[in-house]
């Protein structure tokens, strides 16, 4: 909670409710053996990011990777280095097909 409130004031009950929802969804695990209870991520960050991205891709973009990437790239200025990485990835994917 200290980390969260560094950026923006947030209430204890709000954080607790979100953590309970995340526990129900299997995103975090709760250690009830200690007080206050400790919440830890269930999976590594990369795995959680992949799961959330797949979910968002399906629900928000109707499964269209193209639409999602175009929206992401148009949303804010993208550095030349990032664009080169995107190009390399697209070339690699194209070569695999």
N, C-alpha and C positions, 0 to 999 in steps of 0.2 A: 504494500500500500504506500510505503514511503516513496518508492520509485515512481509510482503512478502520480502521486500528488506533487512531485517536483515540477511537472509540466503544467498541471491545472488542478485546482482544488477539487477534491472528489470525496464523497462521503463513504464512510466505512460500510454502511448497509448496501450502497450501490455496488461496491466492489465485491462484497460477500455474495450478493445475488448473482452477479456475472460469474463468479467462481463456481457457485452451485450449478448454474446452467452448464458451464463448461465441464464440470464433473459428470453431470447427467449425460452429456453428449460424448463422454469418453476422451475429451481433449486433455484433461488434467486428472491427476490422482491426488487424493487428500489423505494426509497422514494424521489420523485421529488420535494417535498415541501421545501426542504432545499438545500443549496449550501455549499460545494460540496454535490452531491447526496450520499445518504447512501444506501448501499446494505446489505440486511439481508438474511440469509437462509430461504427458504420457509417452510421447514419441519425440524423436529428434526434430529440430526446426524444419529441416528440408522435407521430411515426410509430411509434416503438418501443412507446409506451404503447398506441396503437390496436391494433397487432398482438398484443401480450400480452393486452389486454383481450378481443379477439375469440377468441383461443385459450382463455382462461379461461372466457369465456361459453359456448363450445361444450363444453369438457371438464368443467367443474365444475357448470355450471347447465343443462346440456342444451339450450343455445340460448335459454333463457328470460331475456330482459332484465328482466322483471318480478321474477322470483325473485332475480336478482343485485342489483337496486336495493333491493328490500325488505330483503335480508340486509345490504347495506352500510349502509343507514339505521338498522337496528336494532342494529348492532354497537357503535356508540358515540354519545354525545350529539351531535346535529346542531344547529348554530346556526340561529336564525330566518332569518338572511340566506341561509344555504345552502339551507334549505328553500324560501325564496322563489325562488331561482334554479332549483331543481328544478321547482317549480310552473310557472315561466315556460317552461322547456324542454318540459315535458309539454303545456302549452297550445299552444306553437308546433308541436309534433309533431301534436297533435290537429287543429289547423287545417289542416295539410298533407294530412290523410287525407280 
